[in-house]
Amino acid sequence: MCGIVAYLGPREAYPILIKGLQRLEYRGYDSAGVAIYNGQLHVFKKKGKVQDLVEFARSKETGGNIGIGHTRWATHGKPDDINAHPHTSGNDRLTIVHNGIIENYGLLKTALENKGHVFSSETDTEVLVHLIDEIQRSEKLPLAEAVRLALTEVVGAYAIVVMDRDNPDQLVAARKGSPLVIGIGKNEFFLASDATPIVEHTKQVIYLNDEEITLLTRDGHLQIKTIGNEIQSPFIEELNMEIEMLEKGGYDYFMLKEIHEQSRTIQDCMRGRLNAGEGWVRLGGIEQYHNRIAQADRILIVACGTSWHAGLIAEYLFEDLARIPVEVEYASEFRYRNPIIRENDVVIAISQSGETADTLAALELAKEKGALIYGIVNVVGSSIARMTDAGSYIHAGPEIGVASTKAFTGQVTLLTMMALSLAYKRGTLSKTYYQQLLNEMENIPRKVETLLQQCASSVEYIATEFKNATNALYLGRGYSFPVALEGALKLKEISYIHAEGYPAAEMKHGPIALIDENMPVFVIATNKSAYEKIASNIQEVKARKGVVIAVVTEGEEVISKMADYRIEIPETEEPLTPLLSVIPLQLLSYHIALLRNCDVDQPRNLAKSVTVE
């Protein structure tokens, strides 16, 4: 959600800013802009894609070696050229880019208008730059101090970078609740919402913490303070990311690339953590707290969207294998219902970006109540990774497609290993079954690769049959129910077809009224434990002329004969089936979206990282 990029150094800023904004396009946005200073301030901003901005600025003066850029996802004010960032103070001295929401902007705006400030946009961001300008002028302060004092008056979330026309040899940046990374080059600095715009220029980075402000100067000086004016020692980290990870690698879309990467990313998630030959699972992030987690009264899982679906699978895994009670909560609702959290609870947060605002807020509440908090994230150095007591990375690499694919299977892989580790610790599995599951886990990457090769043609054909559908129903039982939810979400996200996921037995409690010959019903029928009941559900659909597309285990015959279409997955142990059954559903949504001429990687209205509430 929104993207910031900034540069200060000896090079031309504009190409770095534009390339950086293109790297951040995956976060979702509706307008883009840059500001460059070269003796004069030049601001270019445009509704639409970064390419629209490039065309708009093509014949204009873009020279200069300090600048800031932004991709905006509208919150306050409609998406248009005026509301696009960057924004300037009334005298054009200060220029700002901002991610987040200033919740008390209305009160601040009224106070500033009473002092003579005039606003040209509908944004909360313009209010913030006017506030900084007011403090700087009235108190005659350096920019960094004016920013710091302004932020003590602000309620909300922000990542900001501010440029001063009268002091073009410095940038000031700050964050609270929205990520910001500093890249350190040779006599140059880069700033961005994440590391993707930085990695091709430097591997040395600093992740700003909440309520920190930094001053960067052209002579290479870097200072970090808290909003409370305490000087901090910067911690420089080495980026573990290669530029090739950010390219399409011969695929037409990032989503297709990321679907096909899953055999490797699942293997990467297990590497060094699971060894079937020696019979062990070890998660480094869990070791210190293994006893506390194993003896927890219950596990609370908080997440949003696709990560919430991974959490639902974890509920089955933890309760089935480790016999620990689990509750799965929407992070966006968790803290608003005054939840009961006890000291002997464990709260697991799942987030691809590690920056999801609602999930962070839920963790803050859990921490206040004394629960152990554990993070499962993909992005190294993210806010959730830094605020939790312990945690594990899924090691899926950058996920550029907005609709999550490889991060989902990475989360499920990590949660499966966690459940197996706890089950072993608690003695809730027989040694034979425990070993069977370890063996099958090691086989999953190979089976994913086989599945992608074998299902490609059938999935493409099914996509052509249902590309014009207006509604779809996804059904599953047990471990397959969260997969049904995830399949429906993928179809909604990128093809804009209304789809709902249901427990198969719940179909009779309402959704069956929708079924007719125009309603495709996707049934995930891979779990042996409810085989006959799933077959009965399919019969109920067929009796109402519904069209059934069944995801079945390779060699299955009974349900395959009932279904109008079938997709086969390799056989595996039932707790591991989600890692396979979700993949053809991802691929199906991709092909349907293509046939409907949808933007697969950047679906409308969606953002990759939801960093505001």
PLY file of the C-alpha trace (Angstrom):
ply
format ascii 1.0
element vertex 613
property float x
property float y
property float z
element edge 612
property int vertex1
property int vertex2
end_header
0.00 0.00 0.00
1.67 3.19 -1.25
5.37 3.27 -1.98
8.13 5.73 -1.10
11.50 6.12 -2.78
14.10 8.87 -2.29
17.69 9.58 -3.27
20.50 11.89 -2.13
23.95 11.64 -3.67
26.12 12.39 -6.71
23.98 10.60 -9.31
20.97 11.79 -11.29
18.01 11.21 -9.00
15.19 10.96 -11.54
16.12 7.60 -13.15
16.68 6.08 -9.69
13.32 7.35 -8.47
11.41 6.11 -11.52
13.03 2.68 -11.44
12.36 2.53 -7.71
8.70 3.40 -8.18
8.41 0.67 -10.80
9.89 -1.78 -8.31
7.19 -0.71 -5.83
4.27 -0.99 -8.24
3.36 -4.38 -6.80
2.28 -2.69 -3.55
-0.78 -1.26 -5.31
-1.44 2.39 -6.20
-3.58 4.75 -8.26
-1.23 7.70 -8.90
2.48 8.47 -8.88
4.76 11.48 -8.55
8.30 12.72 -8.07
9.95 15.91 -6.84
13.48 16.87 -7.95
15.59 19.81 -6.81
18.31 21.28 -9.06
18.38 24.94 -8.03
14.64 24.95 -8.56
11.97 22.57 -7.33
10.31 20.45 -10.01
7.25 18.39 -9.06
5.62 15.96 -11.51
2.61 13.87 -10.53
-0.02 11.98 -12.44
-3.03 9.79 -11.85
-2.49 6.25 -13.18
0.60 4.10 -13.61
4.25 5.06 -13.25
4.48 4.88 -17.04
1.87 7.67 -17.25
4.12 9.76 -15.02
7.12 8.98 -17.25
5.21 10.14 -20.34
4.04 13.28 -18.56
7.60 14.22 -17.52
9.28 13.18 -20.78
9.91 16.68 -22.14
10.37 18.38 -18.79
13.43 19.27 -16.71
14.27 16.24 -14.58
17.93 16.90 -13.77
19.14 16.98 -10.17
20.74 14.73 -7.60
18.23 14.91 -4.77
14.63 13.82 -5.04
11.65 11.97 -3.61
9.01 9.82 -5.27
5.74 8.15 -4.37
3.04 5.77 -5.55
-0.28 6.56 -3.84
-3.16 4.31 -2.81
-5.97 6.75 -2.08
-7.30 7.15 1.45
-8.07 10.86 1.94
-9.22 12.34 -1.35
-9.99 10.74 -4.70
-7.22 9.48 -7.00
-6.26 12.41 -9.22
-3.30 14.61 -10.15
-3.91 17.10 -7.34
-4.12 14.57 -4.54
-1.12 12.62 -5.84
2.15 12.96 -3.89
4.56 14.72 -3.42
2.89 17.65 -1.62
4.47 21.01 -0.86
4.09 23.64 1.85
2.33 26.88 0.96
5.60 28.63 0.13
6.90 25.59 -1.81
9.89 25.39 0.50
9.14 21.91 1.87
8.13 18.85 -0.12
6.89 15.58 1.39
5.91 12.04 0.49
3.90 10.04 3.01
2.52 6.57 3.57
-0.10 6.04 6.25
-2.98 8.01 7.72
-2.93 11.12 9.92
-6.03 10.50 12.01
-6.24 13.99 13.56
-5.61 15.82 10.29
-9.02 17.57 10.51
-8.18 19.33 13.77
-4.67 20.18 12.57
-6.04 21.52 9.28
-8.52 23.81 11.02
-5.81 25.18 13.31
-3.50 25.83 10.35
-6.26 27.48 8.31
-6.85 29.83 11.26
-3.19 30.81 10.90
-3.62 31.59 7.19
-2.60 28.31 5.55
-4.38 27.51 2.29
-4.69 23.92 1.03
-5.02 22.75 -2.56
-5.68 19.03 -2.03
-8.01 16.83 0.04
-5.15 14.86 1.59
-4.01 14.48 5.18
-0.44 14.56 3.83
-0.65 18.19 2.72
-1.77 19.08 6.24
1.36 17.43 7.64
3.78 19.34 5.40
2.03 22.61 6.29
2.34 21.73 9.98
6.09 21.11 9.62
6.45 24.38 7.70
4.52 26.30 10.37
6.73 24.96 13.15
9.93 25.50 11.16
9.12 29.13 10.36
7.56 30.16 13.66
10.27 28.54 15.81
13.13 29.16 13.31
14.23 25.53 13.59
16.31 23.20 11.41
14.18 20.86 9.31
14.90 17.71 11.33
13.83 19.37 14.58
10.71 20.86 12.96
9.74 17.42 11.69
10.32 15.87 15.10
8.16 18.43 16.88
5.43 18.18 14.25
5.25 14.43 14.69
4.67 14.82 18.44
1.35 16.47 17.48
0.33 13.76 15.02
-2.01 10.86 15.73
-1.84 8.02 13.23
0.59 6.05 11.10
3.25 7.41 8.81
6.41 6.89 6.85
7.61 10.23 5.50
10.51 11.75 3.64
10.87 15.55 3.59
13.01 17.69 1.33
13.88 21.37 2.00
14.39 23.69 -0.97
16.54 26.00 1.15
18.82 23.16 2.25
19.10 20.78 -0.72
21.93 18.76 0.83
19.74 16.82 3.26
16.72 14.56 3.56
14.71 13.97 6.72
12.65 10.80 7.14
10.59 9.20 9.90
8.28 6.26 10.49
5.55 4.97 12.76
3.48 1.96 11.77
4.59 2.08 8.14
7.92 0.65 6.93
10.94 2.65 5.79
14.38 1.35 4.80
17.59 3.36 4.38
20.11 2.15 1.82
23.71 3.25 2.38
25.94 3.67 -0.66
29.26 5.43 -1.24
28.51 9.05 -0.32
24.86 8.47 -1.18
21.62 7.43 0.50
18.51 5.68 -0.75
15.16 5.51 1.03
12.27 3.20 0.22
9.21 1.48 1.66
10.99 -1.84 1.25
14.29 -3.11 -0.07
13.19 -3.80 -3.65
14.21 -0.35 -5.05
17.47 -0.41 -3.09
18.96 -3.84 -3.78
20.43 -2.98 -7.19
22.34 -0.04 -5.69
23.54 -1.31 -2.30
23.23 -4.26 0.08
23.83 -2.13 3.21
20.54 -1.13 4.82
19.07 0.21 8.04
15.46 -0.56 8.95
14.02 2.40 10.81
12.09 1.51 13.95
8.77 2.98 14.99
8.92 6.59 16.13
12.42 7.11 14.78
13.53 10.03 12.65
16.68 10.22 10.53
18.70 13.06 9.08
20.75 12.22 5.97
23.23 14.69 4.49
25.20 14.86 1.27
28.53 14.51 3.05
27.55 11.01 4.23
26.37 11.93 7.71
23.50 9.86 9.14
21.78 10.50 12.46
18.83 8.66 13.99
16.77 10.00 16.90
13.52 8.98 18.51
10.56 11.31 18.35
11.34 11.84 22.04
14.75 13.27 20.98
16.95 10.37 22.12
19.90 9.61 19.81
19.98 6.01 18.53
22.86 3.86 17.28
22.11 2.72 13.72
22.22 -1.04 13.06
23.40 -1.75 9.50
22.25 -5.05 7.97
23.25 -6.93 4.84
20.42 -7.48 2.33
19.89 -11.13 1.48
18.22 -10.48 -1.85
19.33 -10.69 -5.46
18.09 -8.48 -8.28
17.04 -11.57 -10.26
14.34 -12.20 -7.64
12.65 -8.98 -8.75
12.54 -9.86 -12.45
9.97 -11.98 -14.28
12.58 -14.47 -15.41
10.97 -15.21 -18.77
7.40 -15.47 -17.46
4.70 -13.10 -18.69
3.57 -12.25 -15.17
5.05 -12.33 -11.68
2.09 -14.37 -10.45
2.79 -17.17 -12.92
6.48 -17.11 -12.02
5.66 -17.28 -8.32
3.22 -20.17 -8.80
5.95 -22.11 -10.59
8.56 -21.21 -7.94
6.65 -23.08 -5.23
8.51 -26.37 -5.52
11.69 -24.42 -4.75
10.26 -22.05 -2.14
8.68 -24.89 -0.14
12.06 -26.64 -0.23
13.77 -23.42 0.88
11.34 -23.11 3.78
12.21 -26.66 4.95
15.95 -26.45 4.31
17.91 -27.02 7.52
14.68 -27.35 9.50
13.47 -30.84 8.61
15.38 -34.06 8.07
13.29 -37.18 7.53
16.34 -39.44 7.36
17.36 -38.44 10.86
13.79 -38.03 12.05
13.74 -34.42 13.26
12.13 -31.02 12.78
13.88 -27.97 14.25
12.71 -24.39 13.92
15.39 -22.03 15.18
12.85 -19.38 16.12
10.94 -21.74 18.39
13.77 -23.42 20.32
14.01 -20.89 23.16
10.26 -21.00 23.79
9.54 -24.58 22.77
8.40 -25.69 26.24
6.17 -22.66 26.74
4.48 -23.14 23.37
4.10 -26.89 23.86
2.49 -26.29 27.28
0.30 -23.36 26.21
-3.34 -23.37 27.30
-4.23 -22.39 23.74
-2.81 -20.82 20.61
-4.41 -17.71 19.13
-3.63 -17.06 15.46
-4.15 -13.53 14.11
-3.93 -12.74 10.41
-5.71 -11.15 7.45
-6.69 -12.37 3.98
-4.66 -15.25 2.57
-2.61 -15.42 5.78
-5.85 -15.98 7.70
-6.56 -18.99 5.48
-3.10 -20.35 6.29
-4.00 -19.86 9.95
-7.16 -21.92 9.52
-5.08 -24.78 8.13
-2.80 -24.40 11.15
-5.83 -24.80 13.43
-6.46 -28.23 11.92
-2.75 -29.09 12.11
-2.15 -28.03 15.71
-5.34 -29.57 17.05
-5.12 -32.76 14.98
-1.41 -33.47 15.37
-0.30 -31.66 18.55
-3.64 -31.60 20.42
-3.36 -27.92 21.39
-6.56 -25.80 21.33
-6.44 -23.13 18.63
-8.52 -20.07 17.78
-8.03 -18.23 14.49
-8.93 -14.56 14.49
-9.23 -11.85 11.89
-6.62 -9.37 13.08
-8.86 -6.54 11.90
-11.56 -7.56 14.41
-9.43 -8.99 17.20
-8.80 -5.92 19.34
-12.24 -4.42 18.80
-14.09 -7.13 20.70
-12.13 -6.89 23.97
-10.62 -10.38 23.57
-9.65 -12.57 26.51
-5.86 -13.09 26.38
-4.03 -14.88 29.18
-0.36 -15.11 30.09
-0.26 -18.80 29.22
-1.59 -18.17 25.71
0.59 -18.05 22.62
-0.36 -15.57 19.92
0.92 -16.34 16.42
0.86 -13.56 13.85
1.00 -14.51 10.18
1.79 -11.86 7.54
3.63 -12.01 4.24
4.87 -8.43 4.48
5.26 -8.34 8.26
3.75 -4.84 8.10
0.00 -5.50 8.15
-1.41 -2.71 10.33
-4.27 -4.71 11.87
-1.99 -7.63 12.71
0.57 -5.32 14.33
-2.19 -3.73 16.41
-3.40 -7.18 17.52
0.13 -8.09 18.58
0.51 -4.93 20.61
-2.63 -5.85 22.53
-1.42 -9.43 23.08
1.93 -8.15 24.30
0.23 -5.86 26.82
-1.65 -8.89 28.19
1.57 -10.86 28.71
1.06 -13.55 26.06
4.01 -14.97 24.15
3.91 -13.55 20.63
5.35 -15.43 17.67
5.70 -14.08 14.12
5.58 -15.94 10.82
6.58 -13.53 8.04
8.34 -13.43 4.71
10.03 -10.02 4.70
13.27 -9.87 6.67
13.51 -6.90 9.02
9.77 -6.21 8.93
7.89 -4.72 11.87
6.28 -7.96 13.03
9.65 -9.75 12.86
11.13 -7.13 15.15
8.34 -6.78 17.71
7.61 -10.48 18.40
9.25 -12.53 21.15
10.23 -15.18 18.60
9.41 -16.18 15.06
10.34 -17.79 11.79
10.81 -16.55 8.24
9.21 -18.55 5.43
12.08 -17.73 3.01
9.82 -17.45 -0.05
11.77 -14.52 -1.50
10.11 -11.31 -2.75
6.49 -11.89 -3.75
5.63 -9.26 -6.35
2.19 -10.46 -7.48
-0.46 -8.85 -5.29
-2.42 -12.10 -5.05
-0.35 -14.26 -2.70
0.70 -17.71 -3.92
4.16 -18.86 -2.84
3.87 -16.98 0.46
0.72 -18.95 1.27
2.36 -22.32 0.69
5.42 -21.09 2.57
3.24 -20.17 5.55
1.48 -23.55 5.45
4.84 -25.35 5.19
6.21 -23.48 8.21
3.05 -24.07 10.24
3.10 -27.77 9.35
6.67 -28.09 10.60
5.72 -26.20 13.74
2.79 -28.58 14.37
5.05 -31.60 13.84
7.67 -30.20 16.20
5.07 -29.59 18.91
3.47 -33.00 18.33
6.84 -34.68 18.84
7.47 -32.64 21.99
4.05 -33.48 23.41
4.10 -37.13 22.34
0.75 -36.90 20.58
1.75 -38.82 17.42
2.94 -42.38 17.04
6.55 -42.64 15.93
5.39 -44.40 12.77
2.94 -41.68 11.71
5.38 -38.92 12.69
8.02 -40.47 10.44
5.48 -40.91 7.63
4.66 -37.21 7.75
8.34 -36.24 7.74
8.95 -38.45 4.70
5.99 -36.98 2.87
7.03 -33.40 3.72
10.34 -34.02 2.00
8.45 -35.32 -1.05
6.15 -32.29 -1.36
8.49 -30.08 -3.48
8.91 -32.86 -6.05
5.15 -33.47 -6.09
4.47 -29.76 -6.59
6.74 -29.77 -9.62
5.01 -32.86 -11.02
1.58 -31.37 -10.36
2.38 -28.13 -12.19
3.47 -30.10 -15.25
0.54 -32.51 -15.22
-2.35 -30.13 -14.48
-1.38 -27.29 -16.84
-3.46 -28.33 -19.86
-6.58 -29.36 -17.91
-6.54 -26.14 -15.86
-6.22 -24.01 -19.00
-9.13 -25.85 -20.61
-11.34 -25.44 -17.52
-10.46 -21.73 -17.48
-11.81 -21.32 -21.03
-15.05 -23.02 -19.96
-15.71 -20.70 -17.01
-14.13 -17.39 -17.97
-17.58 -15.80 -18.36
-18.99 -17.04 -15.06
-20.42 -14.37 -12.78
-20.44 -16.45 -9.60
-18.62 -19.52 -8.28
-18.82 -21.72 -5.21
-15.86 -23.50 -3.62
-16.50 -26.39 -1.23
-14.25 -28.43 1.04
-14.24 -30.36 4.29
-11.61 -30.59 7.01
-8.17 -29.56 5.77
-9.77 -28.74 2.40
-12.18 -26.13 3.75
-9.51 -23.37 4.11
-8.28 -24.33 0.63
-11.80 -23.68 -0.67
-11.71 -20.24 0.94
-8.31 -19.51 -0.60
-9.40 -20.70 -4.05
-12.44 -18.43 -3.94
-10.34 -15.48 -2.78
-7.87 -15.93 -5.65
-10.70 -15.93 -8.21
-12.19 -12.78 -6.69
-8.88 -10.98 -6.40
-7.61 -11.21 -9.93
-10.55 -12.13 -12.20
-13.24 -10.06 -10.42
-15.68 -12.99 -10.43
-17.75 -13.22 -7.29
-16.83 -16.44 -5.50
-17.46 -17.86 -2.04
-15.79 -20.67 -0.11
-17.86 -22.86 2.22
-17.54 -25.97 4.32
-19.20 -28.52 2.06
-21.75 -29.52 4.71
-22.86 -25.88 5.04
-23.98 -25.77 1.41
-27.45 -26.94 2.46
-27.73 -24.04 4.89
-28.18 -21.37 2.25
-25.78 -21.51 -0.72
-27.64 -24.44 -2.31
-30.32 -21.91 -3.29
-27.86 -20.38 -5.76
-26.98 -23.56 -7.60
-28.14 -23.98 -11.18
-26.63 -24.88 -14.53
-24.77 -21.54 -14.64
-23.03 -21.98 -11.29
-19.58 -23.65 -11.35
-18.97 -25.51 -8.08
-15.33 -26.29 -7.28
-15.06 -29.18 -4.83
-11.74 -29.94 -3.13
-12.27 -33.68 -2.63
-8.84 -34.89 -1.53
-9.46 -35.88 2.11
-10.09 -39.57 2.68
-11.58 -38.98 6.14
-14.78 -37.45 4.69
-14.79 -39.14 1.28
-18.36 -40.47 1.33
-19.79 -37.24 2.70
-18.07 -35.19 -0.03
-19.46 -37.58 -2.64
-22.93 -36.96 -1.20
-22.42 -33.19 -1.40
-21.49 -33.53 -5.07
-24.65 -35.55 -5.70
-26.68 -32.73 -4.14
-25.06 -30.23 -6.50
-25.61 -32.45 -9.54
-29.28 -32.95 -8.63
-29.73 -29.19 -9.04
-27.95 -29.06 -12.40
-24.81 -27.52 -10.91
-21.53 -27.92 -12.78
-18.90 -29.66 -10.66
-15.15 -29.23 -11.00
-13.48 -31.66 -8.61
-9.92 -31.57 -7.31
-9.18 -35.23 -6.56
-6.27 -37.47 -5.66
-4.52 -39.14 -8.57
-6.26 -42.42 -9.53
-9.53 -41.61 -7.73
-12.51 -42.98 -9.69
-15.85 -42.51 -7.92
-15.95 -38.70 -7.51
-14.18 -38.25 -10.85
-17.11 -39.96 -12.59
-19.64 -37.71 -10.85
-17.80 -34.49 -11.69
-18.09 -32.64 -14.99
-14.39 -31.74 -14.83
-11.55 -33.01 -12.67
-8.08 -31.94 -11.67
-5.78 -34.55 -10.16
-3.13 -33.97 -7.51
-0.46 -36.48 -6.38
-1.39 -38.58 -3.37
-0.04 -37.51 0.02
-0.91 -37.67 3.70
-4.14 -35.83 4.47
-2.64 -33.05 6.67
-0.32 -32.16 3.77
-2.94 -32.03 1.01
-3.44 -28.21 1.18
0.13 -27.76 -0.11
-0.90 -29.54 -3.31
-4.63 -28.89 -3.74
-4.29 -25.10 -3.60
-1.89 -24.96 -6.56
-4.31 -25.79 -9.41
-6.75 -23.28 -7.90
-4.06 -20.58 -8.04
-3.32 -21.52 -11.64
-6.99 -21.57 -12.56
-7.59 -18.06 -11.23
-4.53 -16.86 -13.17
-5.75 -18.28 -16.50
-9.32 -17.03 -16.02
-8.01 -13.55 -15.24
-5.88 -13.61 -18.39
-8.88 -14.62 -20.51
-10.87 -11.75 -18.99
-8.06 -9.26 -19.77
-7.51 -8.45 -16.09
-4.30 -7.04 -14.65
-2.99 -10.24 -13.06
-0.13 -8.78 -11.03
-1.83 -5.54 -9.98
-5.57 -6.16 -9.61
-7.73 -3.11 -9.23
-8.20 -1.53 -5.80
-5.84 -3.99 -4.08
-2.59 -3.33 -2.24
0.11 -5.85 -1.46
0.82 -4.57 2.03
-2.13 -3.12 3.94
-0.26 -0.78 6.25
-3.24 1.35 7.30
-6.45 0.36 9.04
0 1
1 2
2 3
3 4
4 5
5 6
6 7
7 8
8 9
9 10
10 11
11 12
12 13
13 14
14 15
15 16
16 17
17 18
18 19
19 20
20 21
21 22
22 23
23 24
24 25
25 26
26 27
27 28
28 29
29 30
30 31
31 32
32 33
33 34
34 35
35 36
36 37
37 38
38 39
39 40
40 41
41 42
42 43
43 44
44 45
45 46
46 47
47 48
48 49
49 50
50 51
51 52
52 53
53 54
54 55
55 56
56 57
57 58
58 59
59 60
60 61
61 62
62 63
63 64
64 65
65 66
66 67
67 68
68 69
69 70
70 71
71 72
72 73
73 74
74 75
75 76
76 77
77 78
78 79
79 80
80 81
81 82
82 83
83 84
84 85
85 86
86 87
87 88
88 89
89 90
90 91
91 92
92 93
93 94
94 95
95 96
96 97
97 98
98 99
99 100
100 101
101 102
102 103
103 104
104 105
105 106
106 107
107 108
108 109
109 110
110 111
111 112
112 113
113 114
114 115
115 116
116 117
117 118
118 119
119 120
120 121
121 122
122 123
123 124
124 125
125 126
126 127
127 128
128 129
129 130
130 131
131 132
132 133
133 134
134 135
135 136
136 137
137 138
138 139
139 140
140 141
141 142
142 143
143 144
144 145
145 146
146 147
147 148
148 149
149 150
150 151
151 152
152 153
153 154
154 155
155 156
156 157
157 158
158 159
159 160
160 161
161 162
162 163
163 164
164 165
165 166
166 167
167 168
168 169
169 170
170 171
171 172
172 173
173 174
174 175
175 176
176 177
177 178
178 179
179 180
180 181
181 182
182 183
183 184
184 185
185 186
186 187
187 188
188 189
189 190
190 191
191 192
192 193
193 194
194 195
195 196
196 197
197 198
198 199
199 200
200 201
201 202
202 203
203 204
204 205
205 206
206 207
207 208
208 209
209 210
210 211
211 212
212 213
213 214
214 215
215 216
216 217
217 218
218 219
219 220
220 221
221 222
222 223
223 224
224 225
225 226
226 227
227 228
228 229
229 230
230 231
231 232
232 233
233 234
234 235
235 236
236 237
237 238
238 239
239 240
240 241
241 242
242 243
243 244
244 245
245 246
246 247
247 248
248 249
249 250
250 251
251 252
252 253
253 254
254 255
255 256
256 257
257 258
258 259
259 260
260 261
261 262
262 263
263 264
264 265
265 266
266 267
267 268
268 269
269 270
270 271
271 272
272 273
273 274
274 275
275 276
276 277
277 278
278 279
279 280
280 281
281 282
282 283
283 284
284 285
285 286
286 287
287 288
288 289
289 290
290 291
291 292
292 293
293 294
294 295
295 296
296 297
297 298
298 299
299 300
300 301
301 302
302 303
303 304
304 305
305 306
306 307
307 308
308 309
309 310
310 311
311 312
312 313
313 314
314 315
315 316
316 317
317 318
318 319
319 320
320 321
321 322
322 323
323 324
324 325
325 326
326 327
327 328
328 329
329 330
330 331
331 332
332 333
333 334
334 335
335 336
336 337
337 338
338 339
339 340
340 341
341 342
342 343
343 344
344 345
345 346
346 347
347 348
348 349
349 350
350 351
351 352
352 353
353 354
354 355
355 356
356 357
357 358
358 359
359 360
360 361
361 362
362 363
363 364
364 365
365 366
366 367
367 368
368 369
369 370
370 371
371 372
372 373
373 374
374 375
375 376
376 377
377 378
378 379
379 380
380 381
381 382
382 383
383 384
384 385
385 386
386 387
387 388
388 389
389 390
390 391
391 392
392 393
393 394
394 395
395 396
396 397
397 398
398 399
399 400
400 401
401 402
402 403
403 404
404 405
405 406
406 407
407 408
408 409
409 410
410 411
411 412
412 413
413 414
414 415
415 416
416 417
417 418
418 419
419 420
420 421
421 422
422 423
423 424
424 425
425 426
426 427
427 428
428 429
429 430
430 431
431 432
432 433
433 434
434 435
435 436
436 437
437 438
438 439
439 440
440 441
441 442
442 443
443 444
444 445
445 446
446 447
447 448
448 449
449 450
450 451
451 452
452 453
453 454
454 455
455 456
456 457
457 458
458 459
459 460
460 461
461 462
462 463
463 464
464 465
465 466
466 467
467 468
468 469
469 470
470 471
471 472
472 473
473 474
474 475
475 476
476 477
477 478
478 479
479 480
480 481
481 482
482 483
483 484
484 485
485 486
486 487
487 488
488 489
489 490
490 491
491 492
492 493
493 494
494 495
495 496
496 497
497 498
498 499
499 500
500 501
501 502
502 503
503 504
504 505
505 506
506 507
507 508
508 509
509 510
510 511
511 512
512 513
513 514
514 515
515 516
516 517
517 518
518 519
519 520
520 521
521 522
522 523
523 524
524 525
525 526
526 527
527 528
528 529
529 530
530 531
531 532
532 533
533 534
534 535
535 536
536 537
537 538
538 539
539 540
540 541
541 542
542 543
543 544
544 545
545 546
546 547
547 548
548 549
549 550
550 551
551 552
552 553
553 554
554 555
555 556
556 557
557 558
558 559
559 560
560 561
561 562
562 563
563 564
564 565
565 566
566 567
567 568
568 569
569 570
570 571
571 572
572 573
573 574
574 575
575 576
576 577
577 578
578 579
579 580
580 581
581 582
582 583
583 584
584 585
585 586
586 587
587 588
588 589
589 590
590 591
591 592
592 593
593 594
594 595
595 596
596 597
597 598
598 599
599 600
600 601
601 602
602 603
603 604
604 605
605 606
606 607
607 608
608 609
609 610
610 611
611 612
